[in-house]
């Protein structure tokens, strides 16, 4: 009985971690999606509005570390989770923070906000955020670009912020 449980555990971990070839296939698919979305976001932008696509997956990374918009533009941002893991295990979101926010302090506050998808209720540091998504899911938000400046965006899922960060540059 113990041998069966141990064998099943190792098999589960092997498939969760993925082999080299399946991991590469997922990364290639993500890269293709990034290239396609970059073209479409340029085509879809105008002086008054811009469409951005940010991809993530079963790793702790966004596909872009920098996004650019113009002050006052209507920004439509879609966050895609191209992985397979459930949001309870590898959930991701996009949280745009006000300038001057101490990211580690905010992330600590987010730890206590599990019931609110790791967004502290009433937080004055959050400009806008997506919902928490898991593998195969996406969420789209629309907001007005803030005043000129550089703003941090993070994933507020526990432990993700240190690797999942980027800058929204408003020109």
Secondary structure, 3 states (H helix, E strand, C coil): CHHHHHHHHHHHHHHHHCCHHHHHHHHHHHHHHHHHHHHHHHHCCCCCEEEEEEEECCCCCECCCEEEECCCCEEEEEEEECCCCCHHHHCECCEEECCCCCHHHHHHHHHCCHHHCCCCCCCCCEEEECCCECCCCEEEEEEECCCCEEEEEECCCCCCCCCCEEEEEEC
